[in-house]
């Protein structure tokens, strides 16, 4: 039978096939053994262009026909023929269906439009198809293709309909392409299409999206002058634009004008007011509008009105108010929806109250409200921020079981969670899992991992990732640059941070206040206030006024660079600029004066803070206690502890107190000391030289279940090492390892310092050589301590070898390094070499300090070369490193040293540069 049919068709003409189709003998056509091709389909459609039903039937027949390999796919030309045939027959529903199928099947808009032109010129009917094609592209979100059709349909004498133009403009605005929408509107006017109210409202919305509110207002005025209808929707869009631009007063004026023009505000109008007030943080006014729209205007707020206020309260973490408004909404007869639940879940997650968020999640499902992707991602993010990674992964499993895929947003939350708890290796595993599952990391993913690398000390990996981000164009945002700049500053590589700062601007990005403050803080911590001030000037020229954080950094810098006389000036400037000092400001001032032993000034600042109603935190109180101990004012330290801590607790550990001191009596009492406070007490006792007391206190604390941390061990190890009890220090280090804590570079530096002070340089070097096996990287302090140890033993050669090792390890010698070596050379009487090293130091961009020059002065005095001493005095005077006076005679201290030198009397003990560092 098949062969017979085939034989019959071999002689069958196209006319015969079309006749069968025209007669609607479709069963006969199906029985034929036809070889389906686009050539055959196109020929049939052309022949039957005035017969829509047979044309559609044969097109569908071809779609259902299969050969040995795949389903037949009609060409763009065949689709275009069918669409024109159906449109000409006014079968628009079918025509739209196949137009959408065409643009989904054949992606290249240029080919589709070219074929449509050809078929249109051949058939010479149904120009409406171009309009249909334009709308189809808009509907599937292919706006670039829609614009291509819009720009080219005029070639065949066609122009889009008003509805198609509105669809295109609306699609562009929704897609964030408002500027393009405005340019397209200009083209629409040039082809003489007049706007309706819908188009006017779209244009006003477009101007509002880009903040061009004056143009939006002018556009409405132009429309009104030309007699076009402007309705309530247009004014609502104008109000929304003003609120989004932060121009609240203008928004309220439009609201009043609208009423005066006879437009009665509707629920949307009042909801926009509520959203506007919420955006400005005026939540009470927003709630008043919610009440007035019902009581004064007889309008019933809808779920969107209530939802806007509920969401705002949740964003502000005012959950009791959010729940209250939700209650009013439900009592008014409205039901909860996904948006309201998502807002509440977000609010509780932000507060860390995850149990409440979980209850809401369960409540949603009980009420038949299905959580959406935002619901799951919010809960996932909440778990990650609290470090509850197991619950976070359980949420991912739940998402997958409900048919949701974990998007890059979810993976970013998980990455952030691992980084927050310091599990950078788990974060890396997740990163590779993302890649394996085809999830492409975005800028947030990269920035999160970059920050994680820096915070866990994996700097090389951070820099490798950063270079990859730059290459892959995943760093074109200020947040990523802020992370790399901050990370480099934290590890002391400020010059490289400046390089990234320059690169940020080269990328066309504008540094923000945080960027400037980060660099200012870094330079202040280095004591380079001149550069910090330069950056501040640039920041102000960029439109950013200094914040309290900026001034906090400068206070730190002034203390670091010993410019104590300028600290008060900064405090006065803070007051003049109307800024309120924060707890950090007061903490920085108190810590600075405590370090300098100016305890009376520290206490004055403390009482100023208290008088302003700022509650001191435990760090400030700890700093004061530590400062009193360091200054030898043990009674006052103990009295402050008495006011902080229950008296019985202190007495248990043998800490006495006296009432004869100016100490705040209003401190929170009966506070059981935390590790922080006990660490401060131990540190204070060590610095006061009361090592036996510290040892006894530590032993008693251990008996009572005290769990020492890294700081506890580092404090005691440093105290024992500095006091010469080096064996006890090493015993504590072993105890630390047994407890599962890993000694850091600070701990090892303390041990090396103790060994060097006891002239046990060989043991110090042996410990240094084991750093690699212990996973510890030496820093400036390590090398400077060892160099100082060699210098004090007169072994200058080994000291200089260590300097070279520093350089090879990528650590540039600093002021302390050079000063220590210069001091060592001077002690050996090698003054020429010392002066040569001074020149080298200056050439490397480092400024000699008082200790540097003083080492040279002492060296020349010991050699009796008073002319060289005089030259050094002149240099010191030029650099403001020495009090002014008659150089030839010198000041009292100079004369004293001259006398000591001449009489060969022992020098008065002065702290060396390394001692100054450890003080």
C-alpha positions in Angstrom: 0.0 0.0 0.0 2.8 2.4 0.9 4.6 1.7 -2.4 1.4 2.3 -4.3 0.8 5.6 -2.6 4.4 6.5 -3.2 4.1 5.5 -6.9 0.9 7.5 -7.2 2.6 10.6 -5.7 5.6 10.4 -7.9 3.4 11.5 -10.7 1.4 13.9 -8.5 1.8 17.6 -9.4 1.8 20.5 -6.9 -1.6 21.4 -8.3 -3.0 18.0 -7.4 -1.7 18.3 -3.8 -3.1 21.8 -3.4 -6.4 20.6 -4.9 -6.7 17.9 -2.3 -6.0 20.4 0.5 -8.5 22.9 -0.9 -11.2 20.3 -1.0 -10.2 19.6 2.6 -9.5 15.9 1.8 -7.0 15.9 4.6 -7.1 12.1 5.2 -6.1 11.6 1.6 -3.1 13.9 2.1 -2.0 12.1 5.3 -2.0 8.8 3.5 0.5 10.1 0.9 4.2 9.2 1.4 5.4 12.7 1.1 9.0 13.9 1.6 8.5 16.9 3.8 10.8 19.8 3.2 10.7 23.6 3.5 10.8 23.8 -0.2 7.5 21.8 -0.5 5.9 23.7 2.5 6.8 27.1 1.1 5.5 26.2 -2.4 2.1 24.9 -1.0 1.7 28.0 1.3 2.4 30.3 -1.6 -0.1 28.5 -3.8 -2.8 28.5 -1.0 -2.2 32.0 0.3 -5.9 32.9 -0.1 -7.0 29.7 1.7 -6.1 29.9 5.4 -7.6 26.6 6.6 -5.8 24.3 4.1 -2.6 26.3 4.7 -2.8 26.0 8.4 -3.6 22.2 8.2 -0.7 21.5 5.9 1.7 23.5 8.1 0.6 21.5 11.2 0.8 18.3 9.2 4.4 19.1 8.3 5.2 19.9 12.0 3.9 16.5 13.0 5.8 14.6 10.3 9.0 12.9 11.3 11.9 11.5 9.4 14.4 9.1 10.8 16.4 11.7 12.8 14.3 14.7 14.1 11.1 16.7 14.1 10.7 18.9 11.0 11.3 22.6 11.7 9.7 25.1 9.3 12.0 27.8 8.0 11.5 31.5 8.9 10.1 32.0 5.4 7.5 29.3 5.9 6.5 30.8 9.3 6.2 34.3 7.7 4.0 32.9 4.9 1.6 31.3 7.4 1.5 34.4 9.6 0.6 36.6 6.7 -2.1 34.2 5.4 -3.7 34.0 8.9 -3.5 37.8 9.4 -5.1 38.4 6.0 -7.9 36.1 7.0 -8.2 38.0 10.3 -7.3 34.9 12.3 -5.2 37.1 14.6 -5.1 34.7 17.6 -3.5 31.9 15.5 -1.3 34.5 13.7 0.0 35.7 17.1 0.6 32.2 18.3 2.8 31.3 15.3 4.6 34.7 15.4 5.6 33.9 19.0 6.7 30.4 17.9 8.7 31.9 15.1 10.7 34.3 17.3 11.2 31.6 19.9 12.4 29.1 17.3 14.6 31.4 15.1 16.6 33.8 17.3 18.2 36.0 14.7 15.9 39.0 14.3 17.6 40.3 11.2 16.9 37.0 9.3 13.3 36.9 10.5 12.6 40.5 9.5 14.4 40.0 6.1 12.2 36.9 5.3 9.1 38.8 6.4 10.0 41.7 4.0 10.4 39.2 1.2 7.1 37.4 1.9 5.2 40.7 2.4 6.5 42.0 -1.0 5.5 38.7 -2.6 2.0 38.4 -1.0 1.3 42.2 -0.9 -1.2 42.0 2.0 -1.4 42.1 5.8 1.1 44.8 6.9 -0.2 44.2 10.4 2.3 41.3 10.7 5.2 43.8 11.3 3.3 45.2 14.3 2.6 41.6 15.5 6.3 40.7 15.2 7.3 43.8 17.2 4.9 42.9 20.0 6.0 39.3 20.0 9.6 40.4 20.6 8.5 42.7 23.5 6.5 39.9 25.1 9.4 37.5 25.2 11.7 40.3 26.6 13.9 40.5 23.4 13.9 44.3 23.4 16.9 44.6 21.1 15.1 42.6 18.4 12.0 44.7 19.0 14.0 47.9 18.5 15.4 46.4 15.3 11.9 45.7 13.9 10.8 49.2 15.0 13.7 50.9 13.2 13.2 48.9 10.0 9.5 48.4 9.5 9.3 51.8 7.8 11.2 50.4 4.9 8.0 48.7 3.6 5.9 51.7 4.3 4.5 50.3 7.6 4.4 52.0 11.0 3.7 50.5 14.4 0.4 50.8 16.1 -0.1 52.9 19.2 -0.5 49.7 21.3 2.7 48.3 20.0 4.6 51.5 20.7 3.2 51.5 24.2 4.3 47.9 24.7 7.8 48.7 23.5 8.1 51.8 25.7 6.7 50.0 28.7 9.1 47.0 28.2 12.1 49.3 27.9 11.2 51.2 31.1 10.6 47.9 33.1 14.0 46.6 31.8 15.8 49.7 33.2 16.3 51.3 29.8 14.4 54.5 30.4 16.8 56.7 28.4 16.3 54.5 25.4 12.5 54.7 25.9 12.7 58.5 25.8 14.7 58.4 22.5 12.2 55.9 21.0 9.4 58.3 22.0 11.0 61.0 19.9 11.0 58.6 16.9 7.4 57.8 17.5 6.5 61.5 17.4 8.5 61.9 14.2 6.3 59.2 12.4 3.2 61.2 13.5 1.9 58.8 16.1 0.1 60.8 18.8 0.4 59.7 22.4 -2.5 58.6 24.6 -2.7 58.8 28.4 -0.9 55.4 28.7 2.1 56.6 26.7 2.2 59.9 28.6 2.2 58.0 31.9 5.0 55.7 30.6 7.2 58.7 29.7 6.7 60.4 33.0 7.7 57.1 34.7 10.8 56.9 32.5 11.9 60.4 33.4 11.3 59.6 37.1 13.4 56.4 36.9 16.4 58.4 35.8 15.8 61.3 38.2 14.9 63.8 35.5 12.0 65.3 37.4 12.1 68.8 35.8 11.8 67.2 32.3 9.0 65.0 33.6 7.1 68.1 34.8 7.8 70.0 31.6 6.6 67.0 29.6 3.3 67.0 31.4 2.9 70.7 30.9 3.6 70.3 27.2 1.0 67.6 26.9 -1.6 69.7 28.7 -0.9 72.7 26.5 -1.3 70.6 23.4 -4.7 69.3 24.5 -3.7 65.7 25.3 -5.5 64.1 28.2 -3.5 63.8 31.4 -5.1 61.5 34.0 -4.5 60.5 37.6 -2.1 57.7 36.6 0.2 60.3 35.1 0.2 62.4 38.3 0.7 59.2 40.4 3.8 58.4 38.3 5.1 62.0 38.8 4.6 61.7 42.6 6.4 58.4 42.6 9.3 59.9 40.6 9.8 62.7 43.1 9.8 60.3 46.1 12.3 58.0 44.4 14.5 61.0 43.8 14.3 62.0 47.4 12.3 65.2 46.6 9.6 64.8 49.2 8.5 68.4 49.3 7.9 68.4 45.5 6.0 65.1 45.7 3.7 66.6 48.3 3.1 69.8 46.2 2.1 67.6 43.2 -0.3 65.7 45.4 -2.0 69.0 46.4 -2.0 70.4 42.8 -3.5 67.1 41.6 -6.4 67.6 44.1 -6.9 71.2 43.1 -7.1 70.1 39.4 -10.1 67.9 40.3 -8.3 64.6 40.4 -9.4 62.6 43.4 -6.5 60.7 44.9 -7.1 56.9 44.9 -5.6 54.1 46.9 -2.6 54.1 44.6 -2.0 57.8 45.3 -2.1 57.3 49.0 0.0 54.2 48.8 2.7 56.2 47.0 2.6 58.7 49.9 3.1 55.9 52.4 6.0 54.4 50.4 7.6 57.9 50.1 7.4 58.6 53.8 8.8 55.1 54.5 11.7 55.7 52.2 12.5 58.9 54.0 12.3 57.1 57.4 9.2 59.0 58.4 7.3 56.0 59.4 4.9 57.7 61.8 3.8 60.1 59.0 3.3 57.1 56.8 1.1 55.4 59.3 -0.9 58.7 59.7 -1.6 58.6 55.9 -2.8 55.0 56.2 -5.3 56.1 58.9 -6.4 59.3 57.0 -7.0 57.6 53.7 -9.8 55.6 55.4 -11.1 58.0 58.0 -11.0 61.2 55.9 -11.2 60.0 52.3 -13.3 56.9 52.7 -10.8 54.7 50.9 -9.9 51.2 52.1 -6.1 50.5 52.1 -5.2 47.4 50.3 -2.5 44.8 50.9 0.0 46.9 49.1 -0.7 49.9 51.3 -0.3 47.9 54.5 2.6 45.9 53.1 4.6 49.0 52.4 4.4 50.1 56.0 4.9 46.6 57.4 8.0 46.2 55.2 9.4 49.6 56.3 9.0 48.7 60.0 10.8 45.4 59.4 13.6 47.2 57.6 14.0 49.4 60.6 13.9 46.3 62.9 10.7 47.6 64.6 9.0 44.2 64.7 6.4 45.0 67.3 5.1 47.9 65.1 5.2 45.6 62.0 3.1 43.0 63.8 0.7 45.7 65.0 0.1 47.0 61.5 -0.3 43.4 60.2 -3.0 42.9 62.9 -4.9 46.0 61.6 -4.7 44.7 58.0 -6.1 41.3 59.0 -8.8 42.9 61.1 -9.9 45.0 58.1 -10.7 41.8 56.3 -7.5 41.5 54.2 -5.5 38.3 54.1 -1.7 38.0 54.6 0.2 37.5 51.4 3.7 36.4 50.4 5.1 40.0 50.5 3.9 40.6 54.1 5.4 37.3 55.2 8.6 37.9 53.4 8.9 41.3 55.1 8.4 39.8 58.5 10.8 36.9 57.9 13.4 39.4 56.7 12.9 41.6 59.8 13.4 38.7 62.2 16.4 37.3 60.3 18.0 40.8 60.4 17.6 40.8 64.2 18.9 37.3 64.4 15.6 36.0 65.8 15.5 33.0 63.6 13.1 31.0 65.7 10.4 33.7 65.0 11.3 33.6 61.3 10.9 29.8 61.3 7.5 30.1 63.0 6.3 32.5 60.2 7.6 30.1 57.6 5.6 27.2 59.0 2.5 29.5 59.4 2.7 30.4 55.7 2.4 26.8 54.7 -0.4 26.2 57.2 -2.4 29.0 55.6 -1.8 27.7 52.1 0.5 30.6 51.2 3.4 29.1 49.2 6.9 30.6 50.1 8.6 31.9 47.0 12.3 32.1 46.1 12.7 35.3 48.1 11.3 33.6 51.2 13.8 30.7 51.0 16.7 33.0 50.2 15.9 35.3 53.1 15.8 32.4 55.6 18.9 30.9 54.0 20.7 34.3 54.4 19.6 34.5 58.1 21.0 31.1 58.9 24.3 32.0 57.2 24.7 35.3 59.0 24.4 33.5 62.3 26.8 30.8 61.3 24.1 28.0 61.3 25.4 26.3 58.2 23.7 23.0 58.8 20.3 24.7 58.9 21.3 26.7 55.8 22.0 23.5 53.8 18.8 21.9 55.1 16.9 25.0 53.7 18.7 24.4 50.3 17.4 20.8 50.4 13.9 22.0 51.2 14.1 24.5 48.3 15.1 21.8 45.9 12.3 19.5 47.1 9.8 22.3 46.5 11.0 22.7 42.9 13.2 25.8 43.4 16.8 25.8 42.2 19.5 27.3 44.4 20.5 30.4 42.4 23.7 32.5 42.6 21.9 34.5 45.4 21.6 31.4 47.6 25.2 30.4 46.9 26.4 33.8 47.8 24.6 33.6 51.1 26.3 30.2 51.8 29.7 31.6 50.8 29.2 34.6 53.1 28.2 32.2 55.9 31.3 30.1 55.6 33.5 33.2 55.4 31.9 34.7 58.5 32.7 31.6 60.6 36.2 31.5 59.1 35.7 28.2 57.2 37.4 29.5 54.1 38.2 25.9 52.9 34.5 25.0 53.0 33.8 28.3 51.1 36.2 27.1 48.4 34.6 23.7 48.1 31.2 25.5 47.7 32.8 27.7 45.0 33.9 24.7 43.0 30.5 23.1 43.5 28.9 26.2 42.1 31.1 25.9 39.0 30.4 22.2 38.6 26.6 22.8 38.7 26.9 25.5 36.1 26.3 28.5 38.5 28.4 31.3 37.3 29.9 33.3 40.2 29.0 37.0 40.0 30.6 40.1 41.5 29.1 39.5 44.9 30.4 35.9 44.9 33.9 37.1 44.1 33.9 39.9 46.6 32.7 37.6 49.4 35.4 35.1 48.8 38.0 37.9 48.4 37.0 39.3 51.8 37.1 35.8 53.3 40.7 35.3 52.1 41.8 38.5 53.6 40.1 37.9 56.9 41.7 34.5 57.3 45.2 35.7 56.4 45.4 34.0 53.0 46.7 37.0 51.2 48.3 35.3 48.2 45.1 33.6 47.3 43.2 36.9 47.8 45.5 38.7 45.4 45.3 35.8 42.8 41.5 36.0 43.0 41.6 39.8 42.6 43.7 39.5 39.4 41.2 37.0 38.0 38.3 39.3 38.9 40.0 42.1 37.0 40.6 39.9 33.9 37.0 38.5 33.9 35.5 42.0 34.5 34.0 41.0 37.8 35.4 43.9 39.8 33.8 46.8 38.1 32.2 48.0 41.3 33.2 50.1 44.3 32.5 47.4 46.8 35.1 45.0 45.4 37.7 47.8 45.2 36.9 48.7 48.8 37.6 45.1 49.9 41.0 44.9 48.1 42.0 48.4 49.3 41.0 47.6 52.9 42.7 44.2 52.8 45.9 45.6 51.5 45.8 48.4 54.1 45.2 45.9 56.9 48.4 44.0 56.0 50.5 47.2 55.7 50.7 47.3 51.9 49.4 50.8 51.7 51.3 51.8 48.5 49.6 48.8 46.7 46.3 49.9 48.1 46.9 53.4 46.6 47.6 51.6 43.3 44.2 50.0 43.4 42.7 53.3 44.4 44.1 54.8 41.2 42.8 51.8 39.2 39.3 52.3 40.7 39.2 55.7 39.1 40.7 54.4 35.8 37.7 52.0 35.7 35.4 55.0 35.7 34.2 54.4 39.2 33.9 57.1 41.9 35.4 56.4 45.3 33.0 56.7 48.1 33.4 57.9 51.7 34.3 54.4 52.8 37.1 54.2 50.3 38.6 57.5 51.4 38.2 56.7 55.1 40.0 53.4 54.6 43.0 55.0 53.1 43.0 57.8 55.6 42.8 55.3 58.5 45.7 53.3 57.0 48.0 56.3 56.7 47.0 57.6 60.2 47.9 54.2 61.7 51.3 54.5 59.9 51.7 58.0 61.4 51.8 59.5 57.9 49.4 62.3 58.6 50.6 64.4 55.7 49.3 61.9 53.1 46.2 61.3 55.2 45.4 65.0 55.1 45.9 65.0 51.3 43.4 62.2 50.9 41.0 64.1 53.1 41.2 67.2 50.8 40.5 65.0 47.8 37.5 63.5 49.6 36.1 66.9 50.4 36.6 68.1 46.8 34.6 65.0 45.7 31.7 66.2 47.8 32.2 64.0 50.9 32.4 65.8 54.2 34.6 64.1 56.9 32.6 61.8 59.1 33.2 61.0 62.7 35.0 57.9 61.5 37.4 60.2 59.6 38.2 62.2 62.7 38.6 59.0 64.8 41.4 57.9 62.3 43.1 61.3 62.7 43.0 61.0 66.5 44.7 57.6 66.1 47.3 59.1 63.8 48.1 62.0 66.1 48.8 59.7 69.0 50.8 57.4 66.7 53.0 60.3 65.5 53.2 61.9 69.0 51.5 65.1 68.0 49.6 65.3 71.2 49.2 69.0 71.1 46.9 68.7 68.0 44.5 66.2 69.5 42.5 69.0 71.1 42.3 70.8 67.8 40.6 67.7 66.3 38.1 67.6 69.1 37.2 71.2 68.5 36.8 70.6 64.8 34.4 67.7 65.5 32.3 70.1 67.6 32.4 72.9 65.0 31.1 70.5 62.3 28.2 69.4 64.5 29.3 65.8 64.7 28.6 63.7 67.7 31.6 61.8 69.1 30.9 58.1 69.2 31.9 55.5 71.7 34.8 54.8 69.3 35.9 58.4 69.4 36.0 58.4 73.2 37.6 54.9 73.2 40.4 56.1 70.9 41.1 59.2 73.0 41.1 57.2 76.3 43.3 54.5 74.8 45.7 57.2 73.4 46.1 59.0 76.7 46.4 55.7 78.6 49.3 54.6 76.4 51.1 57.9 77.1 50.5 57.5 80.8 48.3 60.6 80.9 45.7 58.9 83.1 44.1 62.2 84.4 43.4 63.2 80.8 42.0 59.7 80.1 39.7 60.0 83.1 38.5 63.5 82.0 37.5 62.1 78.6 35.8 59.2 80.3 33.6 61.5 82.4 32.9 63.7 79.4 31.6 60.6 77.7 29.5 59.6 80.7 28.0 63.1 80.9 26.8 62.9 77.3 25.0 59.7 78.1 27.3 57.4 76.2 27.7 54.1 78.1 31.4 53.0 78.2 31.9 49.5 76.9 34.0 46.8 78.5 37.0 47.7 76.2 37.1 51.3 77.4 36.9 50.1 81.0 39.5 47.5 80.4 41.8 50.1 78.8 41.5 52.4 81.9 42.2 49.5 84.2 45.2 48.5 82.1 46.4 52.1 82.0 46.2 52.4 85.8 48.2 49.2 86.2 50.8 50.4 83.6 51.1 53.7 85.4 51.7 52.0 88.7 48.4 53.3 90.1 47.4 49.8 91.3 44.9 51.1 93.9 43.0 53.0 91.3 43.0 50.1 88.9 41.6 47.9 91.7 39.0 50.4 92.7 37.8 50.7 89.1 37.6 46.9 89.0 35.6 47.0 92.3 33.1 49.4 90.7 32.9 47.1 87.7 32.9 43.7 89.3 31.4 42.2 92.4 33.7 42.9 95.4 33.6 39.2 96.6 34.8 38.0 93.2 37.9 40.3 93.4 38.6 39.4 97.0 38.5 35.7 96.1 41.5 36.3 93.9 43.3 38.5 96.3 42.7 41.8 94.6 42.5 44.7 97.1 41.1 48.1 96.5 41.1 51.5 98.1 38.5 54.3 98.0 41.0 57.1 97.6 40.7 57.8 93.9 38.6 59.7 91.5 36.7 56.8 90.0 33.2 56.7 88.6 30.8 55.3 91.1 28.0 54.9 88.5 29.5 52.0 86.7 27.5 48.8 86.2 28.1 46.7 89.3 28.0 43.0 90.0 29.4 42.2 86.5 31.1 38.8 86.5 34.4 39.5 84.6 34.6 38.1 81.1 37.8 36.7 79.6 38.4 40.3 78.3 38.4 41.7 81.9 40.6 38.9 83.3 43.0 39.3 80.4 43.2 43.0 81.1 43.9 42.3 84.8 46.6 39.8 84.0 48.1 42.1 81.4 48.1 45.0 83.9 49.8 43.0 86.6 52.5 41.9 84.1 53.1 45.4 82.9 53.3 46.6 86.5 56.0 44.0 87.1 53.8 42.0 89.5 54.6 38.7 87.8 54.1 36.6 90.9 50.6 38.1 91.4 49.8 37.4 87.8 51.0 33.9 88.1 48.9 33.3 91.3 45.8 34.9 89.8 46.1 32.8 86.7 46.5 29.6 88.8 43.4 30.5 90.9 41.4 31.3 87.8 42.2 27.9 86.3 40.9 26.2 89.4 37.6 28.0 89.0 37.1 26.8 85.4 38.6 29.9 83.6 39.4 28.9 80.0 42.4 30.9 78.7 42.3 32.1 75.1 45.0 33.2 72.7 45.2 36.7 74.3 45.6 35.2 77.8 48.5 33.0 76.8 50.1 35.8 74.7 49.8 38.2 77.6 51.4 35.9 80.1 54.1 34.7 77.7 55.0 38.2 76.8 55.1 39.2 80.5 57.3 36.2 81.5 59.6 36.7 78.5 60.0 40.4 79.1 60.8 39.8 82.8 63.4 37.1 82.0 61.3 34.1 83.1 61.9 32.5 79.7 61.5 28.8 80.8 58.0 29.6 82.3 57.1 31.4 79.1 58.0 28.3 77.0 56.0 26.1 79.5 53.0 28.3 78.8 53.5 27.9 75.1 53.5 24.1 75.5 50.3 24.4 77.6 48.7 26.5 75.0 49.4 23.9 72.3 48.0 21.1 74.5 44.8 23.1 74.9 44.3 23.1 71.1 45.2 26.8 70.6 47.8 27.7 68.0 50.4 30.3 69.0 50.5 33.2 66.5 53.3 35.4 65.4 52.8 37.8 68.4 53.4 34.8 70.8 56.5 33.7 69.0 57.8 37.2 68.8 57.4 37.5 72.6 59.5 34.3 73.1 62.2 35.5 70.7 62.3 38.8 72.5 62.7 37.1 75.9 65.5 34.9 74.5 67.3 37.9 73.0 67.0 39.8 76.3 68.6 36.9 78.1 71.4 36.9 75.4 70.3 33.5 74.2 70.4 34.4 70.5 71.2 30.9 69.3 68.0 29.5 70.8 66.1 32.5 69.4 67.4 31.8 65.9 66.6 28.1 66.2 63.0 29.1 67.1 62.9 31.4 64.1 64.1 28.6 61.8 61.1 26.5 62.9 58.6 29.1 61.8 57.9 27.4 58.4 57.1 24.0 60.1 54.8 25.8 62.5 52.9 27.7 59.8 54.0 31.1 61.1 55.3 33.9 58.9 57.9 36.2 60.4 57.1 40.0 60.4 58.9 43.2 61.0 58.9 42.7 64.8 60.5 39.2 64.4 63.4 40.5 62.3 63.9 43.7 64.3 64.1 41.7 67.6 66.7 39.3 66.2 68.7 42.1 64.7 68.6 44.0 68.0 69.8 40.8 69.8 72.8 40.4 67.4 73.6 44.1 67.7 73.7 44.0 71.5 76.1 41.0 71.3 78.3 43.0 68.9 77.6 40.5 66.0 76.9 43.2 63.4 77.6 40.8 60.5 74.8 38.4 61.4 72.5 41.4 62.0 73.1 42.7 58.5 72.5 39.2 57.1 69.1 39.2 58.7 68.3 42.6 57.1 69.1 41.0 53.7 66.9 38.0 54.5 64.0 40.4 55.4 64.3 42.1 52.0 64.4 38.7 50.2 61.2 37.7 52.1 59.5 40.8 50.8 59.6 42.7 54.0 61.1 46.2 53.6 63.3 47.3 56.5 61.5 50.1 58.5 62.7 52.9 60.8 63.2 50.5 63.7 65.3 48.1 61.5 67.7 50.9 60.4 67.8 52.6 63.8 68.7 49.2 65.5 71.5 48.6 63.0 72.8 52.2 63.3 72.8 51.9 67.1 74.7 48.6 66.8 77.3 50.2 64.6 77.6 53.2 67.0 78.2 50.9 69.9 81.1 49.3 68.0 82.4 52.8 67.2 81.9 52.3 63.4 80.5 55.8 62.9 81.3 56.1 59.1 79.3 52.9 58.4 76.5 54.2 60.7 76.3 57.5 58.7 76.3 55.5 55.5 73.4 53.5 56.7 71.6 56.7 57.7 72.0 57.9 54.1 70.7 54.6 52.8 67.7 54.9 55.2 66.8 58.4 53.9 67.2 57.3 50.3 64.7 54.5 50.8 62.1 57.1 51.8 62.3 56.6 55.6 62.6 59.5 58.0 65.0 59.1 60.9 63.4 59.6 64.3 64.7 60.9 67.6 66.2 57.5 68.6 68.1 57.2 65.3 69.8 60.6 65.8 70.4 59.9 69.5 72.3 56.7 68.7 74.6 58.7 66.4 75.0 61.5 69.0 76.0 59.0 71.7 78.4 57.3 69.3 80.2 60.6 68.4 80.3 61.7 72.0 82.0 58.4 72.9 84.6 59.1 70.2 84.9 62.7 71.3 84.0 64.1 67.9 82.0 67.1 69.1 81.9 68.8 65.6 79.9 65.8 64.3 77.6 66.0 67.3 77.0 69.7 66.5 76.1 68.8 62.9 73.6 66.2 64.1 72.0 68.7 66.5 71.4 71.0 63.5 69.8 68.2 61.5 67.6 67.2 64.4 66.6 70.9 64.9 65.6 71.1 61.2 63.5 68.0 61.5 61.8 69.2 64.7 63.4 66.3 66.6 65.2 68.4 69.1 64.4 71.3 71.3 65.5 74.7 70.0 68.4 76.4 71.7 71.9 77.7 71.1 73.5 74.9 69.1 77.1 75.7 70.0 76.3 75.3 73.7 73.4 72.8 73.4 70.6 72.5 75.8 70.8 71.0 79.3 70.5 67.4 78.1 73.1 67.9 75.5 75.5 69.5 77.9 74.9 66.6 80.3 75.8 64.1 77.5 78.9 66.1 76.5 80.0 66.1 80.1 79.3 62.4 80.4 81.3 61.7 77.2 84.3 63.8 78.2 84.4 62.2 81.7 83.8 58.7 80.3 80.9 58.2 82.6 78.4 55.6 81.9 75.4 56.7 79.8 72.0 57.3 81.4 69.8 54.4 80.4 67.7 55.3 77.4 65.2 52.9 75.8 66.4 51.4 72.6 64.2 51.3 69.5 63.2 47.7 70.1 62.3 48.4 73.8 60.1 51.3 72.6 58.2 49.0 70.3 57.4 46.5 73.0 56.4 49.1 75.6 
